[in-house]
Amino acid sequence: MKTEGFRHTMQDAMGGHTYVVIITSPADEVFHYSATVDGVDVEVRERGVIRNKGDAMQLALAAVERHIADLSHKIARESTTAS
């Protein structure tokens, strides 16, 4: 199946934050992903060549979950230091 030019965008909410995940295929059978949470880019960990769009989606959602968890920890730390 030819995947070059594939692009899928998903927007949803998690833990009170809005996220957007974009899966693309710039070359046949190779997928990339990017994500934002509340408009801020999410750090993407390089995993080598991704050859399955489902894997790309899973990696993107894991990055979103990690980002939101980090935000929650940061907010908790700031609220305890501000008290």
N, C-alpha and C positions, 0 to 999 in steps of 0.2 A: 504494500500500500504506500502510495506516495504521500509524504507528510510535509514536504517543503512548502513553506508559506502558511502552515497551520498556525492559528492564533486563537486562544480561548481565554476569556476574561471572566473571573468569578468575583462577585462582591457579596459580602455577608458581614455579620457582626459576631463578636465573641467577647465575652466578659465586659460588655459595655464599650468595646472598641470596634470601629469599622475597619475592615481589611479588604484589600483588593489583591488578587493573585492573577498573574498573567503567565500563561504557558505558550511558548512559541517554538517553532521548528524552522530555524534558518537554513538547515540542510536536511536532506532526506534522511529520515530515521534518527535524527538527533534533536533532543528537546532541551530547552532552557526554561528557567522560570525566574520571575521576580515577584516581589510582594511589597506592599505598603500597609502600614497600620496608622490610622488617623492621619494619612497623608505623608507619613515619614517612611523613608526607605528602610526595609528590613535587611539586616546583614544576611547575605547568602553565602553559605559554606560550599566551596567547590567540592564536588563529588565525582569528578571525572566525567566521562561521556554518559549522558542519560539517554537511553534508547527506547524508553517507554513513557508515554504521556501520563499514565497513571502514577508511575514512580516520580515524575516531575511534580505532579499535583501533591503527592504525599510529602515530598521534601519541602515544597512551598508551605504547606499547612503546618508542618513541624517547625519551620522557621518562624511562622506567624505565632504559633503557640509559645515558642521560646521567647520571642520578643515581648509578647503580652505578659508572660510570667516575669520577665526582667523588669518591665514597667511597674508591675504590682509590687515587686520587692523594693524598687526604687522609691515608690510613693510611700510605702510603709516605713522605710528608713527615714525619709524626709519628715514624715509626720511625727516620728518619735524624737527626732533631733529638734524639731520646732517647738515641742512641748516644754 
